[in-house]
Amino acid sequence: MLARINSAAVLGIDAYSVQVEVDISRGLRSFTIVGLPDAAVRESRERVESAIRNSGFEFPLERITVNLAPADIRKEGPSFDLPIALGILVATGQVSIEDLDESVLIGELSLDGHLRRVAGALPVALGARSWGQRALVVPPDNGKEAAVVDDFEVYTTQNLYDCVCLLEKGFMDEPVTVSDEELSLDAPAYSVDFSDVKGQQHVKRALEIAAAGGHNVIMIGPPGAGKTMLARRMPTILPAMSLEESLEVTKLYSVSGLLGQDTALVTTRPFRYPHHTVSTAGLVGGGSIPKPGEVSLAHNGVLFLDELPEFTHGALEVLRQPLEDGTVTIARAQTTLTFPANFQLIAAMNPCPCGYYTDPQRQCSCSPGEISRYRKRISGPLLDRIDIHIEVPRLTPDELMDRQPGESSAAVRTRVIAARQRQRQRFANTKFHSNAQMTSRALRHFCPLSDEVGSLLRTAIDQFALSARAHDRVIKLARTIADLEGSDDIHVPHIAEAVQYRSLDRKLWG
């Protein structure tokens, strides 16, 4: 007898429909799965057989053939356990279920028949709704993330037996719902705040400009100056995510298996902090079937790279595409996938290998050659893609002993939101969302410069040997500074401040 069960799999961050066909025929006992299954799918044979037996059903001692269609796309993961088990029960006549064509099932089975969490439930729910399906059945731990999808029914069952009962009754149970509080994006909760940081007012100003315009930042300073502390607080001054942004981030975390249990949406902007030993694949994504890397997990949030020169040359150079395009493309023999990677880069580094070059308190032990080699690990093209270069000096004793709290993240975020609102109005009929995204053509249209401002910029280009890309970034920074002041035009003080944030350009850097 033949049974067909609707399921789904994820390729990249989007789901595609998979039909699980189960045929049981006479012959020597066997259990074969075809349709390009990976090892995790092939191992489902043992899990399915044990789950069926331990759930009070009979496992057929006949020839079982399972086909996962379409057969030309490799299937991976344990999410096909539930539809395979249900297909066997339907094919053997142990259960009778109507309207199977209207539902999609995913789930990993334990040996006793209980359902375990799987990756990618949110993309599957979005896909199932677009395919015209009525309902989705998922493990209990996936219920909240799948239920985020509007106008679609999501059901959870604890085990295989409960799933059979749910389907035989025709979905008479109540679907999973998500409360308004779980979907609220208005007041993201962070455990850190800008008021915790002592001193470093000029660095806070630079991070405020970065947040207001979506600019990338590199901080240079000795160990213990507060670079990591400042970077961790960057998400707290960014505007709250929109629902669209939150769904994009949640999909990425869902397919990566990083979504917290019973989490409906990722409501705070991501902050990713990979170690400098991370591989290129770990940073940008990879695998035979590519999975998102750190740059994609930081989408709509912050990617913090501490000790930037310690990262491998290959890892740093692959950052150039996502920094420029907001996406990362991974090509493999089987498929080529593009993941979103629109993040703000916050990088930090010491001024030299020992960390104390120019430090007034401790003497540097590095030779000029060591300092030059250390700094040249960061290529000019990568530096050109970082808008703000800011030095973070050691705190003075008075600053360390100061007990007065600094300005709160909420106060800074208010100014950032106002500047972003000006940018939304400016770019209303364009593809841009922030000043940092403007192209050279857009700069000429949106950022006209007076003769006085142009003269100052020309002098800076000559003095600091700015590249064409650095020239554009100075104008973008000046535009953001003007937005924070509520100015419609770019004035001389805006350009002057913006130029100060290019201190690591090659003439000073080499």
N, C-alpha and C positions, 0 to 999 in steps of 0.2 A: 504494500500500500504506500501511496505517496502523500506527503504532507508538506505544506509551504508556510513558513513563518516569516514575517517581515522583521528585519533587524536593520542595523546601520553601523557604519564605521566612520572614522575620521581620517581625512587626508589633509595635512596642514592644520588649519583651524576650522575647516568646514566639513560637514558630514555628507556622506553619500549613502544612498539606499543599498542595502544588501538583502537579498532574498535567500533564506536558508531552506534548502530543499532536502527533505529526508525521505529516502526510499528504503523500505524493508522488504527483502525477498528471501525465498528459500535458498539454501546453500550452506556451505561451511561457515561457521560462525566467524564474523569479521566486523570490523568497525573502521571505515575508511572516510577520511575527510579530504575533499578536493576543492580546488578554487584558490590556489596559491596561499595556503595557510602557513603561518610561521610556527615556530616551536611552541609558543604559548597556546595557539589554536589547536595544534595537533595533540597537545597534552590534555585538552578538554575531554578526550575520550575517557580517561580514567576518572576525572572529576564528575562527568555526566553519569557514568554508570553507577558510581558509588552514591551520588545524590539521588538518583531515581530509586535505587534499592532502599536507601535509608529514609526516603519519604513515603514509604508504604506502597510503591508501585513495583511492577515487574519489569525487569530488563530483558528484552527479547534475545534469545539465543539463536539468532539468524544472521543473515548478511545485511549489514547496515551501511548505506552509502549516504554521505552528507555532502552536498554541493553548496558552496558559497558563491552566489552569482552577484555581480559579474565576475567571471573567472580570470580576467586579465589584469586584475589589480590585487596586489599582495595584501592579505589580511593579517592583522597582528592584534595581540592582546587577548584577554580572557572574556571579553564582553559577549561572545557568541555562546557561552555555556548555556544560558537560560533558553534562548530560542532553539538550540539543538536538542536539549532535554525535552522541551515542550513538543517539538516536532516528532520525536520518537514516541511520546505518549499519544499524540494524535494519530500517527501512522499505525500504531498497534491497536487502536480502538479503545484504549483505556480511558480516554477522556473525549468528550464531544463538545466542541466549541464552535459557535456560530460567529460570523463576522470577523474572522481572524484578519481579513484584509484591511480592516480599519484601525489596526493597532500595530505598534512597533515595540519590540522587546529587546532590552540589553541587560546584561548582568553576569557577574562571575559567581559560580556555585562553589560552596565549600563541600566537603565530603558528606556532611550530614544534610545537605540541601539548602542551607541558608545562603542568602544573597550578600555578596560583598561588593563594595564600592568599585566603580570602574571610572576610567578617565574619559572625558569628552561628553558628559551627559547634556550640557547646555547646547553645544553645537548640534547634537542629535535632536534635541527638542526643537530647535529652530528649523532644522532640516525637515523633520517630520511634519511640522505645521505647514511648511511650504509645499510639501508633497500631497497635501490634502488628507492626511491621516487624522483620525479622531482622537487617539490617545497614545500615550507612551507609558510603558511599565519599566521602572528602574528600581535598583536597590534602595533601601531606606536612606542611606547616607547621601544619595544623589538627588533626593526628592526636592530639596529647597532650590538648588541651582537650576534644575529643569523647570520648576514651577514658576520661574521668573518670566517665562514666555507667556505673553497675553493670548487670550482666545484659544487656549489649548489645554487639554486635560492631561494631568500627570498623576500616575498612581504608583504607590510603592507597596511592595509585599516583602515580608520577612524571609520567606523561604519558597521553595518550589511548590509545595502543597498549597500554600495560601495563594500563590499566583494562579494555579489551576482553578481554585475556587472563585477567585476574582473574575477570571475569564468566562467560566461556566455561568456565572450569575449575570454576565453582561455588563460589567462595570457599575454595579449597584452601589458600591462604596463611594464615599466622598473623596474627590480628588484632593491632592495636596494644594495648600494655599500658602501664600507668603504675605506677611503683615506689611502695612505701610512703613512701620519703623525699620524693618529689614531692607526696604528699598529706598530709604531716605538718603539723599546725597548732600543735603543742605549743610549739615554740621559734622564733617568728618572728624573722627576721634583719633588724636595723636597722643602718644605718651611723652613726647618731648615738645619743647617750646623755645622760641628764640630768646625769651627772657632769661633762660638758663645761661646764656653765653655772656661772659664778662668781657668788656672792652671790645676791640676789633671793630670799631664803628665803621671804618672805611671798607672793611670786608663785608659787613652786613649791608652796607649801601650797594656794593657790587652785586651781592646775591639778590637784593631787592630789584635791581635793574634787570638781572638775569631772569628772575621770575616774571617780571612785568612784560618782557619782550620775548621770552622763550629762548634765551641765549645760553650757549655753553660756556663753562668756566673752568679755568685751571688755577689752583691756589699753590703758591710756593712759599715754604717756610720751614723752620727747624722742627724737630720732633717736639711734641707737647705744646705747640702754639695754638691748637684748637681747630685744625683743619677738618678732622673727622667729625668733631662735635658740630661744627657749622654745617657740614654737608648733610648730616643726618636730619637737620632741621629744615632743609630746603623744601621738602614736600609740604611742610606746615604753612608756608606762605604762598603756595600756589592756589589758584582758584579751585573750588570743588569741581569734581568731574561731572560732566553731563551724563545722562542715562546712556547715550550712545557710546561715550568713552568708557563708561563702566562696563557695559556689555562686551566691548572689545577686550578689555583687560581680563574680565571673567572668563571669556572663551579661551584666552591664552593659558590662564592658570588651570582651567578645566582640562584641556587636552594634555597639559603637562603633569596632571595628577597632583597639583599643588594647592588646590582649593580646599580650604578648611572644612571639616565636617559640619554639616548643617549650615554652611555658608550660602546665602542666596546670591549676593553680589559682592564684588570687591568695591568697597565704598571709599577707600583712601587711595591716594596716588601711590603707585609702587615705588619702593626704594630698594634697589638691587646693589649689592656690595660684594662682587666676586673677588676672590683672592688673586694675587698677581700670578699665581701658578696655573690659572685656568687655561685650558686648551683653547685653540681657535674654535673647535666645534662647540665647546661649552659656552664660549662667548657669543657666537653668532648663530649657533644651531647646527645640527648635523645628524648623522645616522643614516643607515641604508634607506629608511623611510624618515626623512628629516623631521626633527622635533625643534620647537623653539629654543633659542639660547637666551643668555642673559640680556642681550640687547632687546629682544622681543618681550621678555618678562618685565622689562622696564618701560614698556610702551605706555605712553601718557603719564609717565612718572620720571624718576631720576635714576640714572646709572652712575654710581660712584666708583671711580677707579683710583684707589689709593696706591701710593708708590708707583706712579705711572711709568717711569723708566724701567721698572723691574718686569713689566709685562714683556712677553716675547715680541720681536719685531713683527712677526706674522699676525699676532693677535691685534696689535695696534693698527696695522695697515688695513685690516678688514673692517675697521670702524669707519673708514672713509665713506663707503657707500651708504650705510644707514644714517650717518651724520648729514650727508648731503640730500638724500632722497626720502628719509623717513621709513624706508623698507629695507629688508635684506633678502636677497635671492640665493637659494641653496640649490645647486645642480648636482644630481646624482644620476647614475646609469638608469635607474628605474623611473625617476620623475624629477621635475624641477618645481620647487615651491617658493612662493614669496610670502614672507611673514611681515606684519607691521612692526616697525621699530622706530616710532616717533618719540624719542626720549630726550631729556635734557642731560647732557654729560657734565658731571662735576668731577674733575680730576684733581689730584693732589700729589705733590712731590716735594722732596727735600731739595735745597739749592745745590747740594753736592752729595757724594756717596756717604760721607760721615754725617751730613745733615747740618753742619754748623758754619758753613761759609757765610760770611757777613754777620754772624751772630755776635752781638757785643759782649755776651757773657762767657762764651766758650770758644776756644781757639780751634780752627779748622785744621784737620790733619791730612787733607787731600792735596795732592800735587796739581798744578794747573792742567797737566795732561789728563789726569783722572777726572777732573771736573768737566773738561771739554768732552771727553768720551761719554761721560754720564749724561750730559745734557743732549748730546747728539743722538742718543737713543730715540729721541722723539723727533720725528721728521718734520721738515718745514711744512709740507702739505697738510699734515695732521694739525699742526699748530695754527695754520691758516683757518681751519674749520672750528677753532675754539675762539669765541668772540671776546671773552674777558680773561685777561691775565692779571692776577692780583697777588701781591706779596702779603704774607701773613706773618708778622714779626712776633717774637716772644713777648708775652705780657709783662708789663712792669710790675714791681711789687705793689704799687698803689692800686693798679687794676686788679691784681689777684686778691687783695684784701677788701676790695669794695663790696659792700653788702647790699647795695641798691640793685634791685632787679632791672634788667634792661627792658627795652620795648618788647611787647608781646607779639607773638606771631599773628594774632588776630588783627592788631593795629596795622602791621605791615601788609597783611593780606588785603585789608580794605583799600589801601593805595594801589596795590597790584591789580585788584579787580577793577578799579576805576580806570587804570591805564589800559587794561585788556578790553574794557568796554569801548574806549576810544578806537582801539584797533579793529574791533568788530564792526564798528560803524564805517571806518575807513575802507575796510576790505569786504564790505557787504556783498558786492557783486563779483568777487574774485574767489580763487581757490585758497587764498591765504587766510590764516587765523591769527598769526602773530608777526611782529616785525622781523623776527629772525628768519622767517620763511620767504621773505621777499627775494625775487630774482633781480638781476642787474637792470632789466627793463622796468620792473616795478619800482625800483629805487628812483629811476629818472622821473617816473610819473608821480609817485607819492612823496618824494623827498627832494623837492627843488631847493637849491642852495643859493643864498644871496652872494654877491661878489665878495663881501667881507668874510663870510663863512668859507667860501670856496678858496680864498687866498690862504686862510689859516690851514685848511686841509691840505692844500698843495705844499705848504711848508713842512707839514708833518710827514707827508709822503716822502719828501726828499730827505729829511733828517733821519727818519727811522727806516728808510728803504722798504716801505710797505709794498706788499704785493697787490695785485688787482683785487684778489679776494679779501685781503686785509682792508683795503680801501673801502670796499663795500660794507664790511663789518663795522667799521668806524661809523659810517653813516647810519647803519641800522641801530647801533648803540645810541647815537645822538638822537635819533627819532624816538627811541624808548625813553630816554632821559627827558625829552620834551613832553612826551605823553604823561610821565609821572608829575610834571609841573603843570599839566593842563594847557600846554602851549600848542597852537596850531602850526607854528613854524619852528624850524631848527635855527637856533641862535649860536653865537660864538661860544658862550659858556658850555653849551651842550656838546659842541664838537671838542672843545678843550678837555672836558671831562672824559669824553669817549676815547680820545687819543691816549690818555693816561692808562687805559686798560689794555694797551697793546705793548707792554714793556718787554715781552719776550720775543718780539719779532727778530728776525735773523740777524740784523745788524748788531743788536745788543746780545743776542743769544749765542752767537758763534764763538 
